[in-house]
Amino acid sequence: DVEQLSDEAASTGAQRAIDCQRGQEVTMIGTLRSVECNGKSCAGGVKAELFDGTDSVMLVWLGQRRIPGIESGRTLKVHGRVG
């Protein structure tokens, strides 16, 4: 539920996706909407769409083919730089 995701982010001190700026280092909480691996060798890494109740961001793990536990519907707390 959108409101619950947004409230969870606020209660943990995580930034909301809608407020994030390019280049900013952030911690976010949200639900994975989709997870994909491009190409046979996954040279581009694993990509996942994280939705936090305000907006979506694309997460990228370079050099990874698969990450156990990273699957659609999973709730995650992530930390990184907005590209």
C-alpha positions in Angstrom: 0.0 0.0 0.0 1.4 3.4 -1.1 0.7 5.2 2.1 2.2 2.5 4.3 5.4 2.5 2.2 5.7 6.3 2.5 5.0 6.2 6.2 7.7 3.5 6.7 10.3 5.5 4.9 9.5 8.6 7.1 9.5 6.7 10.4 13.0 5.2 9.6 14.6 8.4 8.5 15.0 7.1 4.9 14.8 9.6 2.1 11.7 9.7 -0.2 12.4 8.9 -3.9 10.5 12.0 -4.9 12.9 14.2 -2.9 16.2 12.7 -4.1 18.6 14.7 -6.3 21.2 13.4 -8.8 24.5 12.8 -7.1 23.1 12.7 -3.6 24.0 9.8 -1.3 20.7 8.4 0.1 19.2 5.6 2.2 15.7 4.4 0.9 13.2 1.8 1.8 10.7 0.4 -0.7 9.3 -2.6 -2.5 10.9 -4.1 -5.6 8.5 -3.9 -8.5 10.7 -5.7 -11.0 14.1 -7.3 -11.2 15.9 -8.0 -14.5 19.2 -9.2 -15.8 20.0 -8.0 -19.3 21.7 -10.3 -21.9 23.1 -13.8 -21.6 26.1 -12.9 -19.5 24.3 -10.1 -17.5 27.2 -7.8 -18.4 25.2 -4.8 -17.3 24.5 -6.3 -13.9 21.2 -6.8 -12.1 18.7 -4.0 -12.3 15.6 -3.6 -10.1 12.9 -1.0 -9.8 12.3 0.1 -6.2 9.1 1.9 -5.3 8.8 3.8 -2.0 5.3 5.1 -2.2 6.3 8.5 -3.7 8.2 7.5 -6.8 10.4 4.8 -8.3 14.2 4.5 -8.7 16.2 2.0 -10.7 18.8 0.1 -8.6 21.8 -1.3 -10.4 24.3 -3.9 -9.1 27.2 -3.9 -11.6 29.0 -7.1 -12.3 26.3 -9.3 -10.8 24.4 -12.0 -12.6 22.1 -12.9 -9.8 21.6 -11.8 -6.2 19.9 -14.3 -3.8 16.9 -12.6 -2.2 16.6 -9.8 -4.8 13.1 -10.6 -6.3 9.9 -8.8 -7.1 7.7 -8.0 -4.2 10.6 -7.9 -1.7 10.9 -4.9 0.7 14.4 -3.5 0.9 16.4 -0.9 2.7 19.2 0.4 0.3 22.0 2.9 0.4 23.8 4.4 -2.5 24.3 7.4 -4.8 21.6 8.6 -7.1 22.8 8.5 -10.7 
